[in-house]
Every structure is written in C-alpha cells, then in structure tokens.
Amino acid sequence: RMSFQNDKFQAYKGKLEGAKLKATHQRIVIYAALVEMNSHPSAEDIFEHLRITYPSLSLGTVYRTLDCFIQSGLLQRVSNREGKLLFDCNTELHHLKYDMKSRRIVDFVDPELNTLIEGYLNKKGFNGFTVADYQLQVFGEFV
C-alpha cells in the first residue's frame, strides 16, 4: 500500500471534502499520487505509479476519478506539445515552462507577467468575449 502519514492522509481527505467530494480511499490514493509525483502526470503515469501497490485499481477508475477532480476544481488539464493530456493539481494562477528535450513541464509564477497579460486582455475587449482564465506555456530547453 502507498505509505503516507496520517496527517497527509487527513490533509488529502480534507482537500477532497473541501471540494464537496466523497473522500473514498481510491480517491485519496489517486489525489495523493498526483501531489506526491510532483509533476504533470498523465492518467497512465498515475496508474503505473499505483499499479503495484493497488492491483485492483483500473485505468478506467483513474480516468473517472481525474474527471471528477477536474469538475470539482481540484485539478486542471494541461496538454503537452504532442497533445498528450496531463493533469496539474496546482489550480492557482501559474504558467508553464515546457522543456522540449526532456518533455518536462515546470510551473512558474510571475505576478508582473500576470499584470501585463491582464492589462492586454482588458484593453483588447475581444468583442463580447469574456475571459474566464488564461495560462501561458513557454517552450524551450533547460540548459
């Protein structure tokens, strides 16, 4: 079984309950994997991460649980350059650096950039289109 301390278990359970979700053991384990993998995993990555410890867990359950988390606002979807669907448990406003060599995605927060983007979007107006959210992905290579 995935070993995490009782305080972490309670924190993850609280996070699910705060999103008005029933905190089942499977949901807690999947959410814990997302947080503790500390990356932007795919459903398959999460499934592989948990497969040995939880052999009864199916890939379908992982997909359904991730969809549930997205609908409740616990997660957001991120696509990589190849169009693969990845998941991010950081739902605060942040942007992404995508390393084209390693295919690794790293979060970055920049309030100055947010101010510039929001100023630009407010100035443009977009003819009746209301911007609900935005995220910038920057592609390059770490050196």
C-alpha positions as CSV (number, residue, x, y, z in Angstrom):
1,R,0.0,0.0,0.0
2,M,1.0,3.6,-0.6
3,S,2.5,4.8,2.6
4,F,1.7,8.3,3.7
5,Q,1.5,9.6,7.2
6,N,-1.9,10.0,8.9
7,D,-1.6,13.8,8.8
8,K,-1.1,13.7,5.0
9,F,-4.0,11.3,4.6
10,Q,-6.2,13.7,6.6
11,A,-5.0,16.7,4.6
12,Y,-5.8,14.9,1.3
13,K,-9.1,13.8,2.7
14,G,-9.9,17.3,3.7
15,K,-8.9,18.6,0.3
16,L,-11.5,16.3,-1.3
17,E,-14.2,17.1,1.2
18,G,-13.5,20.8,0.7
19,A,-14.2,20.2,-3.0
20,K,-17.5,18.6,-1.9
21,L,-16.4,15.1,-3.0
22,K,-16.8,11.9,-1.1
23,A,-13.3,11.1,0.2
24,T,-13.1,7.4,-0.7
25,H,-9.9,5.5,-0.2
26,Q,-9.3,5.2,-4.0
27,R,-9.9,9.0,-4.5
28,I,-7.5,9.8,-1.6
29,V,-4.8,7.5,-3.0
30,I,-5.1,8.9,-6.6
31,Y,-5.0,12.5,-5.3
32,A,-2.0,11.7,-3.1
33,A,-0.2,10.2,-6.1
34,L,-0.9,13.3,-8.1
35,V,0.5,15.6,-5.4
36,E,3.5,13.4,-4.4
37,M,4.6,12.7,-8.0
38,N,5.3,16.5,-8.2
39,S,5.0,16.7,-11.9
40,H,2.3,16.9,-14.6
41,P,1.4,13.2,-15.0
42,S,-0.9,11.6,-17.4
43,A,-3.6,9.2,-16.3
44,E,-1.4,6.3,-17.4
45,D,1.5,7.7,-15.3
46,I,-0.7,7.8,-12.2
47,F,-2.0,4.3,-13.0
48,E,1.5,2.9,-13.4
49,H,2.6,4.7,-10.2
50,L,-0.1,3.0,-8.2
51,R,-0.5,-0.3,-10.1
52,I,1.8,-2.5,-7.9
53,T,0.5,-1.2,-4.6
54,Y,-3.1,-1.2,-5.7
55,P,-3.5,-4.1,-8.2
56,S,-7.4,-3.8,-8.1
57,L,-7.2,-0.2,-9.3
58,S,-8.1,0.1,-13.0
59,L,-7.1,2.7,-15.5
60,G,-10.8,3.4,-16.1
61,T,-11.1,4.3,-12.4
62,V,-8.1,6.6,-12.6
63,Y,-9.6,8.4,-15.6
64,R,-13.1,8.7,-14.0
65,T,-11.6,10.0,-10.8
66,L,-9.4,12.6,-12.6
67,D,-12.5,13.8,-14.5
68,C,-14.4,14.1,-11.2
69,F,-11.5,16.1,-9.7
70,I,-11.5,18.4,-12.7
71,Q,-15.2,19.0,-12.5
72,S,-14.9,19.8,-8.8
73,G,-12.0,22.3,-9.4
74,L,-9.3,20.2,-7.7
75,L,-7.3,19.7,-10.9
76,Q,-6.8,21.3,-14.3
77,R,-5.9,19.7,-17.6
78,V,-2.7,20.6,-19.3
79,S,-1.6,19.5,-22.8
80,N,2.0,18.9,-23.8
81,R,3.3,19.8,-27.2
82,E,2.5,16.3,-28.5
83,G,-1.2,16.8,-27.4
84,K,-1.0,14.3,-24.6
85,L,-3.4,15.1,-21.8
86,L,-1.7,15.7,-18.5
87,F,-3.0,16.8,-15.1
88,D,-2.0,19.6,-12.7
89,C,-3.1,19.8,-9.1
90,N,-1.9,23.4,-8.8
91,T,-5.1,25.3,-9.6
92,E,-3.7,28.7,-8.6
93,L,-2.8,31.1,-11.5
94,H,0.5,30.0,-12.8
95,H,2.2,29.4,-16.1
96,L,4.2,26.5,-17.6
97,K,7.7,26.1,-19.0
98,Y,7.9,23.1,-21.3
99,D,11.3,21.6,-21.9
100,M,11.2,20.2,-25.5
101,K,14.2,17.9,-24.9
102,S,13.1,16.2,-21.7
103,R,9.3,16.9,-22.2
104,R,9.2,18.0,-18.6
105,I,6.8,20.7,-17.6
106,V,7.6,23.1,-14.8
107,D,5.3,25.6,-13.1
108,F,6.3,29.2,-12.8
109,V,4.5,32.1,-11.1
110,D,5.1,35.7,-12.2
111,P,2.8,38.4,-10.9
112,E,4.4,41.0,-13.2
113,L,3.6,38.8,-16.2
114,N,0.0,38.4,-14.9
115,T,-0.4,42.1,-14.7
116,L,0.9,42.6,-18.3
117,I,-1.4,39.8,-19.7
118,E,-4.5,41.1,-17.8
119,G,-3.8,44.6,-18.9
120,Y,-3.5,43.5,-22.5
121,L,-6.7,41.4,-22.3
122,N,-8.7,44.2,-20.7
123,K,-7.5,46.7,-23.4
124,K,-8.4,44.3,-26.3
125,G,-12.0,43.7,-25.2
126,F,-12.4,40.7,-27.6
127,N,-15.9,41.9,-28.9
128,G,-18.2,40.4,-26.3
129,F,-15.9,37.5,-25.3
130,T,-15.3,37.4,-21.5
131,V,-12.0,35.9,-20.5
132,A,-12.6,33.4,-17.6
133,D,-9.0,32.2,-17.2
134,Y,-5.7,32.1,-19.0
135,Q,-2.4,30.2,-18.9
136,L,0.8,30.8,-20.8
137,Q,3.0,27.9,-21.9
138,V,6.6,28.7,-22.8
139,F,8.5,26.2,-24.9
140,G,12.3,25.8,-24.8
141,E,15.1,23.8,-23.3
142,F,16.7,23.9,-19.9
143,V,20.5,24.3,-20.0
